[in-house]
């Protein structure tokens, strides 16, 4: 297991790209909590804090696929770095101007979200040019999914450290400045500067014209919904069993489960149809969500939450392989960005649905939402099985600089039989 990951990390530029991308995404991972803490420090209400965080999230969901398409058209340095700078400047305006006037706060937070660079999709587009073996690329996808769990666990801790050492305002300024440095580290690297998207067929739908990608996005909308609903359902459970500390343990347990599952999944070489494997993983994910409705004592609940998170990162890693299979030529960054956007929107929908469910039905029904969402995701995958298994025209061999900076003709990592 360790040897497989070390082989990837020893590849030239791999560590730099992975770390630079994670650092560059820190502003996005910490935005919600940083905005809430800052607004409260400024004397604003929780309603205003929540509304501003929601505006950031919606703007980010809109901006990711748009910027992803621009990356495919014009390359990574011309889009990623200017976007990172604009996003940081907009958040800087918010940090310095505060919440008055409110219109400026909304505009600056919205701009920060809109211009958040699609570093996540960009990294996945770069892996094939850094790791020449198909198995290594798929392991890198799993490692990428694991790294996300680490980032979204460590990120909020960094916010609280910055707030305790300085102030909420300083936290916004420092983390966004660090994010620009992370993006800069990525875009000045040789793989990023050399990468060019494959020639694309002009089409206003871009990556969304691929039926297989649409099916995958439909399924991941509900997986995101499941994850978002857990974060809400866990609040009243924690209130009944010890308060904020219990909530923190539950969220950490969910991340730990995903971390362990992603590490184990990425260490194995997988063969067979990735669409079929994704259906199995989503089925296991849904099954592992259902025991949460038992709402036992804290220790048992923490253990169940670890189990509930185990199959999340494998599902995401397997989805990355399918995105690569179904993305039309020349749209790889945009396609990965759509997956990020869909997952984010699903999580937002999940939080919105779980709130009224908990209020009217109690904790048990709140934890039933993720299980139900997982089942619906499985039904979407089952109903679109033929579409997801269908080969993509022109995807087997591509004169694609997405995989080769020197634009040599080589097989693209797209096989329905091995992933």
For each residue, the residues with C-beta under 8 A, 3 or more apart:
1: 4 5 263 264 267
2: 5 6
3: 6 7
4: 1 7 8 139 266 267
5: 1 2 8 9 139 143 266 267
6: 2 3 9 10
7: 3 4 10 11 136
8: 4 5 11 14 131 136 139 140 143
9: 5 6 14 15 18
10: 6 7 14
11: 7 8 14 130 131 136
12: 130
13: 16 17 130 189 190 191
14: 8 9 10 11 17 18 130 131 140
15: 9 18 19
16: 13 19 20 185 186 189
17: 13 14 20 21 123 126 130 186 189 191 192
18: 9 14 15 21 22 123 143 144 147
19: 15 16 22 23 182 185
20: 16 17 23 24 182 183 185 186 189
21: 17 18 24 25 119 120 122 123 182 186
22: 18 19 25 26 147 150 151 182
23: 19 20 26 178 179 181 182 185
24: 20 21 84 117 119 179 180 181 182 183 185 186
25: 21 22 28 29 119 120 151 179 182
26: 22 23 29 30 151 155 158 175 178 179 182
27: 30 31 87 88 91 112 116 175 176 178 179
28: 25 31 60 116 179
29: 25 26 151 152 155 156
30: 26 27 33 34 155 156 158 159 171 175
31: 27 28 34 35 53 56 57 60 91 112 113
32: 35 36 53 56 57
33: 30 36 37 156 159
34: 30 31 37 38 159 168 171 172 175
35: 31 32 38 39 49 52 53 56 94 109 172
36: 32 33 39 40 46 49 50 53
37: 33 34 40 41 159 163 168 171
38: 34 35 41 42 94 95 168 169 171 172
39: 35 36 42 44 45 48 49 52 99
40: 36 37 43 44 46 49 168
41: 37 38 167 168 169
42: 38 39 98 99
43: 40 99
44: 39 40 48 49 99
45: 39 48 49
46: 36 40 49 50
47: 50 51
48: 39 44 45 51 52 99 102
49: 35 36 39 40 44 45 46 52 53
50: 36 46 47 53 54
51: 47 48 54 55 106
52: 35 39 48 49 55 56 99 105 106 109
53: 31 32 35 36 49 50 56 57
54: 50 51 57 58 348
55: 51 52 58 59 106 109 110 113
56: 31 32 35 52 53 59 60 109 110 112 113
57: 31 32 53 54 60 61 113 344 348
58: 54 55 61 62 110 113 348
59: 55 56 62 63 109 110 111 112 113 114
60: 28 31 56 57 63 64 113 114 116 344
61: 57 58 64 341 344 345 348
62: 58 59 65 66 114 341
63: 59 60 66 67 113 114 115 116
64: 60 61 67 68 116 118 121 337 338 340 341 344
65: 62 68 69 118 206 207 334 337 338 341
66: 62 63 69 70
67: 63 64 70 71 79 83 115 116 117 118 337
68: 64 65 71 72 118 121 122 333 334 335 336 337 338
69: 65 66 72 73 206 207 331 333 334
70: 66 67 73 74 79
71: 67 68 74 75 76 79 80 118 121 122 125 197 333 334
72: 68 69 197 200 330 331 332 333 334
73: 69 70 197 200
74: 70 71 78 79
75: 71 78 79 193 195 196 197
76: 71 79 80 122 126 186 187 192 193 195
77: 80 81 187 188 192 193
78: 74 75 81 82
79: 67 70 71 74 75 76 82 83 117
80: 71 76 77 83 84 117 118 119 122 183 186 187 192
81: 77 78 84 85 117 180 183 184 187
82: 78 79 85 86
83: 67 79 80 86 87 115 116 117 118 183
84: 24 80 81 87 88 115 116 117 179 180 183 184
85: 81 82 88 89 180
86: 82 83 89 90 111 115
87: 27 83 84 90 91 111 112 113 114 115 116 117 176 179
88: 27 84 85 91 92 112 176 177 179 180
89: 85 86 92 93
90: 86 87 93 94 108 109 111 112 115
91: 27 31 87 88 94 95 108 109 112 172 173 176
92: 88 89 95 96 172 173 176
93: 89 90 96 97 104 108
94: 35 38 90 91 97 98 104 105 108 109 112 172
95: 38 91 92 98 169 172 173
96: 92 93 169
97: 93 94 100 104 105 108
98: 42 94 95 105
99: 39 42 43 44 48 52 102 105
100: 97 105
101: 104 105
102: 48 99 105 106
103: 106 107
104: 93 94 97 101 107 108
105: 52 94 97 98 99 100 101 102 108 109
106: 51 52 55 102 103 109 110
107: 103 104 110 111
108: 90 91 93 94 97 104 105 111 112
109: 35 52 55 56 59 90 91 94 105 106 112 113
110: 55 56 58 59 106 107 113 114
111: 59 86 87 90 107 108 114 115
112: 27 31 56 59 87 88 90 91 94 108 109 115 116 176
113: 31 55 56 57 58 59 60 63 87 109 110 116
114: 59 60 62 63 87 110 111
115: 63 67 83 84 86 87 90 111 112
116: 27 28 60 63 64 67 83 84 87 112 113
117: 24 67 79 80 81 83 84 87 122 183
118: 64 65 67 68 71 80 83 121 122 333 336 337 340
119: 21 24 25 80 122 123 182 183 186
120: 21 25 123 124 148 336 337 340
121: 64 68 71 118 124 125 332 333 334 335 336 337 339 340
122: 21 68 71 76 80 117 118 119 125 126 186 192 333
123: 17 18 21 119 120 126 127 144 186
124: 120 121 127 141 144 320 323 324 332 336
125: 71 121 122 128 195 197 332 333 336 402
126: 17 76 122 123 129 130 191 192 195
127: 123 124 130 131 137 140 141 144
128: 125 131 132 137 402 403 412 413
129: 126 191 194 195 402 403 404 405
130: 11 12 13 14 17 126 127 191
131: 8 11 14 127 128 136 137 140
132: 128 136
133: 136 137
134: 137 138 413 415 418
135: 138 139 269
136: 7 8 11 131 132 133 139 140
137: 127 128 131 133 134 140 141 413
138: 134 135 141 142 266 270 317 321 413 419
139: 4 5 8 135 136 142 143 266 267
140: 8 14 127 131 136 137 143 144
141: 124 127 137 138 144 145 266 317 320 321
142: 138 139 145 146 262 263 265 266 267 313 314 317
143: 5 8 18 139 140 146 147 262 266
144: 18 123 124 127 140 141 147 148 317 320
145: 141 142 148 149 258 262 266 313 314 316 317 320
146: 142 143 149 150 258 259 262 263 266 313
147: 18 22 143 144 150 151
148: 120 144 145 151 152 313 316
149: 145 146 152 153 255 258 259 262 313
150: 22 146 147 153 154 259
151: 22 25 26 29 147 148 154 155
152: 29 148 149 155 156 255
153: 149 150 156 157 252 255
154: 150 151 157 158
155: 26 29 30 151 152 158 159
156: 29 30 33 152 153 159 160
157: 153 154 160 161
158: 26 30 154 155 161 162 175
159: 30 33 34 37 155 156 162 163 171 175
160: 156 157 163 164
161: 157 158 164 165
162: 158 159 165 166 170 171 174 175
163: 37 159 160 166 167 168 170 171
164: 160 161
165: 161 162 170
166: 162 163 169 170 171 174
167: 41 163 170 171
168: 34 37 38 40 41 163 171 172
169: 38 41 95 96 166 172 173
170: 162 163 165 166 167 173 174
171: 30 34 37 38 159 162 163 166 167 168 174 175
172: 34 35 38 91 92 94 95 168 169 175 176
173: 91 92 95 169 170 176 177
174: 162 166 170 171 177 178
175: 26 27 30 34 158 159 162 171 172 178 179
176: 27 87 88 91 92 112 172 173 179 180
177: 88 173 174 180 181
178: 23 26 27 174 175 181 182
179: 23 24 25 26 27 28 84 87 88 175 176 182 183
180: 24 81 84 85 88 176 177 183 184
181: 23 24 177 178 184 185
182: 19 20 21 22 23 24 25 26 119 178 179 185 186
183: 20 24 80 81 83 84 117 119 179 180 186 187
184: 81 84 180 181 187 188
185: 16 19 20 23 24 181 182 188 189
186: 16 17 20 21 24 76 80 119 122 123 182 183 189 192
187: 76 77 80 81 183 184 192 193
188: 77 184 185 192 193
189: 13 16 17 20 185 186 192 193
190: 13 193 194 405
191: 13 17 126 129 130 194 195 405
192: 17 76 77 80 122 126 186 187 188 189 195
193: 75 76 77 187 188 189 190
194: 129 190 191 405 406
195: 75 76 125 126 129 191 192 401 402 405
196: 75 401 402 405 407
197: 71 72 73 75 125 200 330 331 332 333 401 402
198: 329 330 332 398 399 400 401 402
199: 329 330 399
200: 72 73 197 203 328 329 330 331
201: 328 329 330
202:
203: 200 206 209 328
204:
205: 208 209
206: 65 69 203 209 328 331 334
207: 65 69 210 213 327 328 331 334 335 338
208: 205 213 214 338
209: 203 205 206 328
210: 207 213 214 326 327 328 335 392
211: 214 215 326 384 387 390
212: 215 216 322 325 326 384 387 388 390 392
213: 207 208 210 216 217 323 326 327 335 338
214: 208 210 211 217 218
215: 211 212 218 219 380 381 384 387 388
216: 212 213 219 220 319 322 323 326 339 388
217: 213 214 220 221 338 339 342
218: 214 215 221 222 380 384
219: 215 216 222 223 278 282 377 378 380 381 384
220: 216 217 223 224 319 339 342 343 346 377
221: 217 218 224 225 342 343 345 346 349 377
222: 218 219 225 226 346 373 374 376 377 380
223: 219 220 226 227 282 285 312 315 343 346 373 374 377
224: 220 221 227 228 342 343 344 345 346 347 348 349 350
225: 221 222 228 229 346 347 349 350 353 369 370 373
226: 222 223 229 230 285 286 289 346 350 369 370 371 373 374 377
227: 223 224 230 231 312 346 347 350 370
228: 224 225 231 232 346 347 348 349 350 351 354
229: 225 226 232 233 350 351 353 354 357 366 369 370 373
230: 226 227 233 234 254 289 292 305 308 350 354 367 370
231: 227 228 234 235 251 347 350 351
232: 228 229 235 350 351 354 355 358 366
233: 229 230 236 237 292 354 357 358 363 366 367 369 370
234: 230 231 237 238 247 250 251 305
235: 231 232 238 239 247 358
236: 233 239 240 358 362 363 366
237: 233 234 240 241 246 250 295 301 363 366 367
238: 234 235 241 242 243 244 245 246 247 250
239: 235 236 243
240: 236 237 363
241: 237 238 246 297 298 301
242: 238 245 246 298
243: 238 239 246 247
244: 238 247 248
245: 238 242 248 249
246: 237 238 241 242 243 249 250 298
247: 234 235 238 243 244 250 251
248: 244 245 251 252
249: 245 246 252 253 298 302
250: 234 237 238 246 247 253 254 301 302 305
251: 231 234 247 248 254 255
252: 153 248 249 255 256
253: 249 250 256 257 302 303 305 306 309
254: 230 250 251 257 258 305 306 308 309 312
255: 149 152 153 251 252 258 259 309
256: 252 253 259 260 306 309
257: 253 254 260 261 305 306 307 308 309 310 312
258: 145 146 149 254 255 261 262 309 310 312 313
259: 146 149 150 255 256 262 263 309 313
260: 256 257 263 264 306 310
261: 257 258 264 265 309 310 311 312 313 314
262: 142 143 145 146 149 258 259 265 266 312 313 314 316 317
263: 1 142 146 259 260 266 267
264: 1 260 261 267 268
265: 142 261 262 268 313 314 317 318
266: 4 5 138 139 141 142 143 145 146 262 263 317
267: 1 4 5 139 142 263 264
268: 264 265
269: 135
270: 138 274 277 418 419
271: 417 418 419
272: 276 277 417 418 419
273: 276 277 389 416 417 419
274: 270 277 278 318 321 322 325 416 419
275: 278 279 322 381 385 388 389 416
276: 272 273 279 280 385 389
277: 270 272 273 274 280 281 318 419
278: 219 274 275 281 282 315 318 319 322 381 388
279: 275 276 282 283 378 381 382 385
280: 276 277 283 284
281: 277 278 284 285 311 314 315 318
282: 219 223 278 279 285 286 311 315 374 377 378 381
283: 279 280 286 287 378
284: 280 281 287 288 311
285: 223 226 281 282 288 289 311 312 315 374 377
286: 226 282 283 289 290 371 374 375 377 378
287: 283 284 290 374
288: 284 285 291 307 308 310 311
289: 226 230 285 286 292 308 367 370 371 374
290: 286 287 293 371
291: 288 294 304 307 308
292: 230 233 289 295 301 304 305 308 367 370 371
293: 290 364 367 368 371
294: 291 304
295: 237 292 301 363 364 367
296: 300 301 304
297: 241 300 301
298: 241 242 246 249 301 302
299: 302 303
300: 296 297 303 304
301: 237 241 250 292 295 296 297 298 304 305
302: 249 250 253 298 299 305 306
303: 253 299 300 306 307
304: 291 292 294 296 300 301 307 308
305: 230 234 250 253 254 257 292 301 302 308 309
306: 253 254 256 257 260 302 303 309 310
307: 257 288 291 303 304 310
308: 230 254 257 288 289 291 292 304 305 370
309: 253 254 255 256 257 258 259 261 305 306 312
310: 257 258 260 261 288 306 307 314
311: 261 281 282 284 285 288 314 315
312: 223 227 254 257 258 261 262 285 309 315 316
313: 142 145 146 148 149 258 259 261 262 265 316 317
314: 142 145 261 262 265 281 310 311 317 318
315: 223 278 281 282 285 311 312 318 319
316: 145 148 262 312 313 319 320
317: 138 141 142 144 145 262 265 266 313 314 320 321
318: 265 274 277 278 281 314 315 321 322 419
319: 216 220 278 315 316 322 323 339
320: 124 141 144 145 316 317 323 324 336 339
321: 138 141 274 317 318 324 325 419
322: 212 216 274 275 278 318 319 325 326 388
323: 124 213 216 319 320 326 327 332 335 336 339
324: 124 320 321 327 332 412 413 414
325: 212 274 321 322 392 395 414 415 416
326: 210 211 212 213 216 322 323 335 388 392 395
327: 207 210 213 323 324 331 332 334 335 336 392
328: 200 201 203 206 207 209 210 331 335 392
329: 198 199 200 201 394 395 398 400
330: 72 197 198 199 200 201 402
331: 69 72 197 200 206 207 327 328 334 335
332: 72 121 124 125 197 198 323 324 327 335 336 402
333: 68 69 71 72 118 121 122 125 197 336 337
334: 65 68 69 71 72 121 206 207 327 331 337 338
335: 68 121 207 210 213 323 326 327 328 331 332 338 339
336: 68 118 120 121 124 125 320 323 327 332 333 339 340
337: 64 65 67 68 118 120 121 333 334 340 341
338: 64 65 68 207 208 213 217 334 335 341 342
339: 121 216 217 220 319 320 323 335 336 342 343
340: 64 118 120 121 336 337 343 344
341: 61 62 64 65 337 338 344 345
342: 217 220 221 224 338 339 345 346
343: 220 221 223 224 339 340 346 347
344: 57 60 61 64 224 340 341 347 348
345: 61 221 224 341 342 348 349
346: 220 221 222 223 224 225 226 227 228 342 343 349 350
347: 224 225 227 228 231 343 344 350 351
348: 54 57 58 61 224 228 344 345 351 352
349: 221 224 225 228 345 346 352 353
350: 224 225 226 227 228 229 230 231 232 346 347 353 354 369 370 373
351: 228 229 231 232 347 348 354 355
352: 348 349 355
353: 225 229 349 350 356 357 369
354: 228 229 230 232 233 350 351 357 358 366 369
355: 232 351 352 358 359
356: 353 359 360
357: 229 233 353 354 360 361 365 366 368 369
358: 232 233 235 236 354 355 361 362 363 365 366
359: 355 356
360: 356 357 365
361: 357 358 364 365 366
362: 236 358 365 366
363: 233 236 237 240 295 358 366 367
364: 293 295 361 367 368
365: 357 358 360 361 362 368 369
366: 229 232 233 236 237 354 357 358 361 362 363 369
367: 230 233 237 289 292 293 295 363 364 370 371
368: 293 357 364 365 371 372
369: 225 226 229 233 350 353 354 357 365 366 372 373
370: 225 226 227 229 230 233 289 292 308 350 367 373 374
371: 226 286 289 290 292 293 367 368 374 375
372: 368 369 375 376
373: 222 223 225 226 229 350 369 370 376 377
374: 222 223 226 282 285 286 287 289 370 371 377 378
375: 286 371 372 378 379
376: 222 372 373 379 380
377: 219 220 221 222 223 226 282 285 286 373 374 380 381
378: 219 279 282 283 286 374 375 381 382
379: 375 376 382 383
380: 215 218 219 222 376 377 383 384
381: 215 219 275 278 279 282 377 378 384 385 388
382: 279 378 379 385
383: 379 380
384: 211 212 215 218 219 380 381 387 388
385: 275 276 279 381 382 388 389
386: 389 390
387: 211 212 215 384 390
388: 212 215 216 275 278 322 326 381 384 385
389: 273 275 276 385 386 416
390: 211 212 386 387
391: 395 396 416
392: 210 212 325 326 327 328 395 414
393:
394: 329 397 398
395: 325 326 329 391 392 398 412 414
396: 391 411 412 414 415
397: 394 409 410 411 412
398: 198 329 394 395 402 403 409 410 412
399: 198 199 407 408 409
400: 198 329 403 404 407 410 412
401: 195 196 197 198 404 405 406 407
402: 125 128 129 195 196 197 198 330 332 398 412
403: 128 129 398 400 410 412 413
404: 129 400 401 407 408 410
405: 129 190 191 194 195 196 401
406: 194 401
407: 196 399 400 401 404
408: 399 404
409: 397 398 399
410: 397 398 400 403 404
411: 396 397
412: 128 324 395 396 397 398 400 402 403
413: 128 134 137 138 324 403
414: 324 325 392 395 396
415: 134 325 396 418 419
416: 273 274 275 325 389 391
417: 271 272 273
418: 134 270 271 272 415
419: 138 270 271 272 273 274 277 318 321 415
